[in-house]
């Protein structure tokens, strides 16, 4: 059985000629699934996929996670 991991995704998106930095922490089995989940969360606020630039995808430990809910679910 596979273990669920925590991924931190860092990137930027453009909206109304401004560039915004984002950091998302998501739980997923694979890096590809984590990326898809993060992008779907960002596009839910009216951003197109083509406006999103991913800079880094990194697997992190539960102790490094800043999101309290994700940290508690991982223990």
C-alpha positions as CSV (number, residue, x, y, z in Angstrom):
1,X,0.0,0.0,0.0
2,X,1.3,3.4,-0.9
3,X,2.0,6.1,1.6
4,X,0.6,9.6,1.3
5,X,3.3,12.3,1.1
6,X,3.2,16.0,1.6
7,X,4.4,18.3,-1.3
8,X,5.1,22.0,-1.2
9,X,4.5,23.7,-4.5
10,X,5.9,27.2,-5.1
11,X,5.1,29.3,-8.1
12,X,3.7,32.6,-9.5
13,X,0.7,33.7,-11.5
14,X,-0.2,36.9,-13.3
15,X,-3.4,38.7,-12.7
16,X,-4.2,42.2,-14.0
17,X,-0.6,43.0,-14.9
18,X,0.7,42.0,-11.4
19,X,2.7,39.0,-10.5
20,X,1.7,37.0,-7.3
21,X,3.8,34.4,-5.5
22,X,2.0,31.4,-4.0
23,X,3.0,28.5,-1.9
24,X,0.6,25.5,-1.5
25,X,1.1,22.4,0.6
26,X,-0.9,19.4,-0.5
27,X,-1.1,15.7,0.3
28,X,-0.8,13.3,-2.5
29,X,0.6,9.9,-3.6
30,X,2.7,11.2,-6.5
31,X,4.3,14.5,-7.4
32,X,2.0,14.7,-10.5
33,X,-1.1,14.4,-8.4
34,X,0.1,17.1,-6.0
35,X,0.7,19.5,-8.9
36,X,-2.7,18.9,-10.4
37,X,-4.4,19.4,-7.0
38,X,-2.5,22.7,-6.4
39,X,-3.3,24.0,-9.9
40,X,-7.0,23.2,-9.6
41,X,-7.1,25.1,-6.3
42,X,-5.5,28.2,-7.9
43,X,-7.7,28.0,-11.0
44,X,-10.8,28.0,-8.9
45,X,-10.3,31.8,-8.2
46,X,-10.5,32.6,-11.9
47,X,-6.9,32.2,-13.0
48,X,-6.1,30.3,-16.3
49,X,-3.6,27.5,-16.3
50,X,-1.5,29.3,-18.8
51,X,-1.0,32.2,-16.3
52,X,0.6,29.9,-13.7
53,X,4.3,29.3,-13.6
54,X,5.6,26.5,-11.3
55,X,9.0,27.2,-9.8
56,X,9.5,24.3,-7.4
57,X,7.8,21.1,-6.3
58,X,9.4,19.5,-3.2
59,X,8.4,16.6,-0.9
60,X,8.6,17.7,2.7
61,X,8.3,16.1,6.1
62,X,5.2,16.6,8.3
63,X,7.3,18.6,10.7
64,X,8.2,21.1,8.0
65,X,4.6,21.7,7.0
66,X,3.1,25.1,7.9
67,X,-0.5,24.1,7.3
68,X,-1.9,22.9,10.6
69,X,-4.6,20.7,9.1
70,X,-2.3,18.9,6.7
71,X,0.3,18.3,9.5
72,X,-2.3,16.8,11.8
73,X,-3.7,14.5,9.1
74,X,-0.2,13.2,8.4
75,X,0.4,11.9,12.0
